[in-house]
């Protein structure tokens, strides 16, 4: 079940994703890399799946 985060908690989650996620690089998701840039879904969604 997705979690709904407060704006403050979402900001903290985004900061953590940017600083520690091995699949995040310059705003893009490396797992979705097919030659084009793809933003990380975790940073776009209001609900986060952890």
N, C-alpha and C positions, 0 to 999 in steps of 0.2 A: 504494500500500500504506500503510495507516494506521501511524503511529508510536506505540509505547507509551512513555509518559513516566513518569519517576520522580515521586513526589509533589512533590519539591522543584522539578523542572523544570516540572511542571504548574502549580504556584503562580506561577512566573515567567511562564509563558505567559498565564495568566489575568490577571495584573497588566498585561501588555503589551496584551492585548485590551481591557481596561477603559480604558486610557489612550490608545490610539492608533487603535482600530478606528472607522472612520467610520460603521459600521452598528450600533454599540453605543450605547445611550442608557439610563441608569438601570436597567441590568440586562436590558434588552429588546433584541431584534433588530429593527432598523428594516426590514430586508428582508422580514420575516414579518408586518409590521404590517397588520392587517385590522380595526383598531378595538379588538381585544383585545390584551393584553400577551402576548408570547411570549419566553421566555428564550433567550439566545444558545446555540445548540447547542454551540459550541466550548467554552463554560464548563461544560457538563454532561457531556461525553463524556470518558472516560478516554483514548481514542485521539484524536489530533488530526490533521486533514487540513490541511496547509499548502501 
